Amino acid sequence: MPDGVRRQFDTKLRYLANGVLVSGISPFRGIGPGGKELKSGGYRLVLTTEFTDAIHPLHAFKKDSSRGRKTRGRHVDTIKARYEELCQEYSARSRKQ
């Protein structure tokens, strides 16, 4: 991922963490109510804001223009697997308390 894109995502994540709305963000369906997708040129960063203590980036990738609007299955699989791991981690944490 180019440094400029990485810096832009970093800045947008900081704004989101402080409750500021940012441009280039849209819902990402399939990973719960807090699923969001940040866009920067041909790159995407999928994250969740579902858990109150932090914003959790799940996967960053270069968008394949040949597939149109739909995200490739391998990216979706990675996103869903990381989301499931995060849910299990939060579930285990809440059981310990």
PyMOL commands that place a pseudoatom at each C-alpha (Angstrom):
pseudoatom trace, name=CA, resn=MET, resi=1, chain=A, elem=C, hetatm=0, pos=[0.000, 0.000, 0.000]
pseudoatom trace, name=CA, resn=PRO, resi=2, chain=A, elem=C, hetatm=0, pos=[1.442, 3.405, -0.930]
pseudoatom trace, name=CA, resn=ASP, resi=3, chain=A, elem=C, hetatm=0, pos=[2.535, 5.662, 1.927]
pseudoatom trace, name=CA, resn=GLY, resi=4, chain=A, elem=C, hetatm=0, pos=[0.093, 8.418, 0.906]
pseudoatom trace, name=CA, resn=VAL, resi=5, chain=A, elem=C, hetatm=0, pos=[-2.864, 6.047, 1.121]
pseudoatom trace, name=CA, resn=ARG, resi=6, chain=A, elem=C, hetatm=0, pos=[-1.642, 4.673, 4.443]
pseudoatom trace, name=CA, resn=ARG, resi=7, chain=A, elem=C, hetatm=0, pos=[-1.342, 8.209, 5.857]
pseudoatom trace, name=CA, resn=GLN, resi=8, chain=A, elem=C, hetatm=0, pos=[-4.814, 9.103, 4.599]
pseudoatom trace, name=CA, resn=PHE, resi=9, chain=A, elem=C, hetatm=0, pos=[-6.343, 6.013, 6.231]
pseudoatom trace, name=CA, resn=ASP, resi=10, chain=A, elem=C, hetatm=0, pos=[-4.454, 6.800, 9.451]
pseudoatom trace, name=CA, resn=THR, resi=11, chain=A, elem=C, hetatm=0, pos=[-5.815, 10.352, 9.489]
pseudoatom trace, name=CA, resn=LYS, resi=12, chain=A, elem=C, hetatm=0, pos=[-9.367, 9.181, 8.807]
pseudoatom trace, name=CA, resn=LEU, resi=13, chain=A, elem=C, hetatm=0, pos=[-9.140, 6.569, 11.583]
pseudoatom trace, name=CA, resn=ARG, resi=14, chain=A, elem=C, hetatm=0, pos=[-8.000, 9.232, 14.039]
pseudoatom trace, name=CA, resn=TYR, resi=15, chain=A, elem=C, hetatm=0, pos=[-10.935, 11.461, 13.089]
pseudoatom trace, name=CA, resn=LEU, resi=16, chain=A, elem=C, hetatm=0, pos=[-13.366, 8.552, 13.457]
pseudoatom trace, name=CA, resn=ALA, resi=17, chain=A, elem=C, hetatm=0, pos=[-11.915, 7.707, 16.871]
pseudoatom trace, name=CA, resn=ASN, resi=18, chain=A, elem=C, hetatm=0, pos=[-12.690, 11.283, 17.940]
pseudoatom trace, name=CA, resn=GLY, resi=19, chain=A, elem=C, hetatm=0, pos=[-16.256, 11.121, 16.641]
pseudoatom trace, name=CA, resn=VAL, resi=20, chain=A, elem=C, hetatm=0, pos=[-15.681, 13.222, 13.523]
pseudoatom trace, name=CA, resn=LEU, resi=21, chain=A, elem=C, hetatm=0, pos=[-17.381, 12.159, 10.276]
pseudoatom trace, name=CA, resn=VAL, resi=22, chain=A, elem=C, hetatm=0, pos=[-15.013, 11.617, 7.365]
pseudoatom trace, name=CA, resn=SER, resi=23, chain=A, elem=C, hetatm=0, pos=[-15.412, 11.539, 3.601]
pseudoatom trace, name=CA, resn=GLY, resi=24, chain=A, elem=C, hetatm=0, pos=[-15.023, 8.320, 1.658]
pseudoatom trace, name=CA, resn=ILE, resi=25, chain=A, elem=C, hetatm=0, pos=[-16.762, 6.099, 4.206]
pseudoatom trace, name=CA, resn=SER, resi=26, chain=A, elem=C, hetatm=0, pos=[-19.703, 3.805, 3.561]
pseudoatom trace, name=CA, resn=PRO, resi=27, chain=A, elem=C, hetatm=0, pos=[-21.422, 0.877, 5.282]
pseudoatom trace, name=CA, resn=PHE, resi=28, chain=A, elem=C, hetatm=0, pos=[-19.936, -2.576, 4.739]
pseudoatom trace, name=CA, resn=ARG, resi=29, chain=A, elem=C, hetatm=0, pos=[-22.656, -5.187, 4.990]
pseudoatom trace, name=CA, resn=GLY, resi=30, chain=A, elem=C, hetatm=0, pos=[-22.078, -8.701, 6.236]
pseudoatom trace, name=CA, resn=ILE, resi=31, chain=A, elem=C, hetatm=0, pos=[-20.044, -8.069, 9.384]
pseudoatom trace, name=CA, resn=GLY, resi=32, chain=A, elem=C, hetatm=0, pos=[-22.525, -6.642, 11.830]
pseudoatom trace, name=CA, resn=PRO, resi=33, chain=A, elem=C, hetatm=0, pos=[-24.013, -3.207, 12.464]
pseudoatom trace, name=CA, resn=GLY, resi=34, chain=A, elem=C, hetatm=0, pos=[-20.689, -1.372, 12.792]
pseudoatom trace, name=CA, resn=GLY, resi=35, chain=A, elem=C, hetatm=0, pos=[-19.146, -2.466, 9.483]
pseudoatom trace, name=CA, resn=LYS, resi=36, chain=A, elem=C, hetatm=0, pos=[-17.603, 0.419, 7.541]
pseudoatom trace, name=CA, resn=GLU, resi=37, chain=A, elem=C, hetatm=0, pos=[-15.476, 0.744, 4.416]
pseudoatom trace, name=CA, resn=LEU, resi=38, chain=A, elem=C, hetatm=0, pos=[-13.009, 3.599, 3.961]
pseudoatom trace, name=CA, resn=LYS, resi=39, chain=A, elem=C, hetatm=0, pos=[-12.058, 4.429, 0.383]
pseudoatom trace, name=CA, resn=SER, resi=40, chain=A, elem=C, hetatm=0, pos=[-8.943, 6.126, -0.926]
pseudoatom trace, name=CA, resn=GLY, resi=41, chain=A, elem=C, hetatm=0, pos=[-8.377, 5.925, -4.656]
pseudoatom trace, name=CA, resn=GLY, resi=42, chain=A, elem=C, hetatm=0, pos=[-8.251, 2.263, -5.557]
pseudoatom trace, name=CA, resn=TYR, resi=43, chain=A, elem=C, hetatm=0, pos=[-7.684, 1.111, -1.972]
pseudoatom trace, name=CA, resn=ARG, resi=44, chain=A, elem=C, hetatm=0, pos=[-10.130, 0.029, 0.703]
pseudoatom trace, name=CA, resn=LEU, resi=45, chain=A, elem=C, hetatm=0, pos=[-9.953, -0.392, 4.471]
pseudoatom trace, name=CA, resn=VAL, resi=46, chain=A, elem=C, hetatm=0, pos=[-12.758, -2.339, 6.142]
pseudoatom trace, name=CA, resn=LEU, resi=47, chain=A, elem=C, hetatm=0, pos=[-13.300, -1.761, 9.854]
pseudoatom trace, name=CA, resn=THR, resi=48, chain=A, elem=C, hetatm=0, pos=[-15.863, -2.176, 12.566]
pseudoatom trace, name=CA, resn=THR, resi=49, chain=A, elem=C, hetatm=0, pos=[-17.090, 0.371, 15.099]
pseudoatom trace, name=CA, resn=GLU, resi=50, chain=A, elem=C, hetatm=0, pos=[-19.394, -2.154, 16.748]
pseudoatom trace, name=CA, resn=PHE, resi=51, chain=A, elem=C, hetatm=0, pos=[-17.367, -2.399, 19.954]
pseudoatom trace, name=CA, resn=THR, resi=52, chain=A, elem=C, hetatm=0, pos=[-17.351, 0.680, 22.152]
pseudoatom trace, name=CA, resn=ASP, resi=53, chain=A, elem=C, hetatm=0, pos=[-13.734, 0.718, 23.275]
pseudoatom trace, name=CA, resn=ALA, resi=54, chain=A, elem=C, hetatm=0, pos=[-12.016, 1.042, 19.880]
pseudoatom trace, name=CA, resn=ILE, resi=55, chain=A, elem=C, hetatm=0, pos=[-12.224, 1.104, 16.112]
pseudoatom trace, name=CA, resn=HIS, resi=56, chain=A, elem=C, hetatm=0, pos=[-10.976, -2.196, 14.741]
pseudoatom trace, name=CA, resn=PRO, resi=57, chain=A, elem=C, hetatm=0, pos=[-9.482, -2.276, 11.227]
pseudoatom trace, name=CA, resn=LEU, resi=58, chain=A, elem=C, hetatm=0, pos=[-10.114, -5.732, 9.773]
pseudoatom trace, name=CA, resn=HIS, resi=59, chain=A, elem=C, hetatm=0, pos=[-8.534, -5.726, 6.299]
pseudoatom trace, name=CA, resn=ALA, resi=60, chain=A, elem=C, hetatm=0, pos=[-6.948, -3.329, 3.800]
pseudoatom trace, name=CA, resn=PHE, resi=61, chain=A, elem=C, hetatm=0, pos=[-6.624, -4.144, 0.131]
pseudoatom trace, name=CA, resn=LYS, resi=62, chain=A, elem=C, hetatm=0, pos=[-6.357, -2.799, -3.392]
pseudoatom trace, name=CA, resn=LYS, resi=63, chain=A, elem=C, hetatm=0, pos=[-9.715, -2.754, -5.147]
pseudoatom trace, name=CA, resn=ASP, resi=64, chain=A, elem=C, hetatm=0, pos=[-9.875, -4.767, -8.352]
pseudoatom trace, name=CA, resn=SER, resi=65, chain=A, elem=C, hetatm=0, pos=[-11.538, -2.556, -10.945]
pseudoatom trace, name=CA, resn=SER, resi=66, chain=A, elem=C, hetatm=0, pos=[-12.246, -5.467, -13.274]
pseudoatom trace, name=CA, resn=ARG, resi=67, chain=A, elem=C, hetatm=0, pos=[-14.819, -6.831, -10.810]
pseudoatom trace, name=CA, resn=GLY, resi=68, chain=A, elem=C, hetatm=0, pos=[-16.967, -3.702, -10.760]
pseudoatom trace, name=CA, resn=ARG, resi=69, chain=A, elem=C, hetatm=0, pos=[-18.435, -2.697, -7.405]
pseudoatom trace, name=CA, resn=LYS, resi=70, chain=A, elem=C, hetatm=0, pos=[-18.352, -6.108, -5.789]
pseudoatom trace, name=CA, resn=THR, resi=71, chain=A, elem=C, hetatm=0, pos=[-15.479, -6.950, -3.426]
pseudoatom trace, name=CA, resn=ARG, resi=72, chain=A, elem=C, hetatm=0, pos=[-13.654, -10.167, -4.319]
pseudoatom trace, name=CA, resn=GLY, resi=73, chain=A, elem=C, hetatm=0, pos=[-14.602, -13.240, -2.298]
pseudoatom trace, name=CA, resn=ARG, resi=74, chain=A, elem=C, hetatm=0, pos=[-11.110, -13.755, -0.877]
pseudoatom trace, name=CA, resn=HIS, resi=75, chain=A, elem=C, hetatm=0, pos=[-11.211, -10.275, 0.663]
pseudoatom trace, name=CA, resn=VAL, resi=76, chain=A, elem=C, hetatm=0, pos=[-14.709, -10.844, 2.044]
pseudoatom trace, name=CA, resn=ASP, resi=77, chain=A, elem=C, hetatm=0, pos=[-13.592, -14.192, 3.512]
pseudoatom trace, name=CA, resn=THR, resi=78, chain=A, elem=C, hetatm=0, pos=[-10.632, -12.520, 5.234]
pseudoatom trace, name=CA, resn=ILE, resi=79, chain=A, elem=C, hetatm=0, pos=[-12.837, -9.733, 6.587]
pseudoatom trace, name=CA, resn=LYS, resi=80, chain=A, elem=C, hetatm=0, pos=[-15.457, -12.137, 7.933]
pseudoatom trace, name=CA, resn=ALA, resi=81, chain=A, elem=C, hetatm=0, pos=[-12.852, -14.415, 9.523]
pseudoatom trace, name=CA, resn=ARG, resi=82, chain=A, elem=C, hetatm=0, pos=[-11.187, -11.494, 11.322]
pseudoatom trace, name=CA, resn=TYR, resi=83, chain=A, elem=C, hetatm=0, pos=[-14.573, -10.164, 12.417]
pseudoatom trace, name=CA, resn=GLU, resi=84, chain=A, elem=C, hetatm=0, pos=[-15.506, -13.576, 13.850]
pseudoatom trace, name=CA, resn=GLU, resi=85, chain=A, elem=C, hetatm=0, pos=[-12.177, -13.740, 15.738]
pseudoatom trace, name=CA, resn=LEU, resi=86, chain=A, elem=C, hetatm=0, pos=[-12.845, -10.288, 17.163]
pseudoatom trace, name=CA, resn=CYS, resi=87, chain=A, elem=C, hetatm=0, pos=[-16.368, -11.279, 18.257]
pseudoatom trace, name=CA, resn=GLN, resi=88, chain=A, elem=C, hetatm=0, pos=[-15.010, -14.393, 19.980]
pseudoatom trace, name=CA, resn=GLU, resi=89, chain=A, elem=C, hetatm=0, pos=[-12.345, -12.326, 21.740]
pseudoatom trace, name=CA, resn=TYR, resi=90, chain=A, elem=C, hetatm=0, pos=[-14.961, -9.865, 23.039]
pseudoatom trace, name=CA, resn=SER, resi=91, chain=A, elem=C, hetatm=0, pos=[-17.253, -12.706, 24.071]
pseudoatom trace, name=CA, resn=ALA, resi=92, chain=A, elem=C, hetatm=0, pos=[-14.451, -14.380, 26.026]
pseudoatom trace, name=CA, resn=ARG, resi=93, chain=A, elem=C, hetatm=0, pos=[-13.530, -11.070, 27.633]
pseudoatom trace, name=CA, resn=SER, resi=94, chain=A, elem=C, hetatm=0, pos=[-17.083, -10.396, 28.762]
pseudoatom trace, name=CA, resn=ARG, resi=95, chain=A, elem=C, hetatm=0, pos=[-17.370, -13.882, 30.295]
pseudoatom trace, name=CA, resn=LYS, resi=96, chain=A, elem=C, hetatm=0, pos=[-14.257, -13.241, 32.421]
pseudoatom trace, name=CA, resn=GLN, resi=97, chain=A, elem=C, hetatm=0, pos=[-15.734, -10.080, 33.932]
for i in range(1, 97): cmd.bond("trace and resi %d" % i, "trace and resi %d" % (i + 1))
show_as sticks, trace
zoom trace
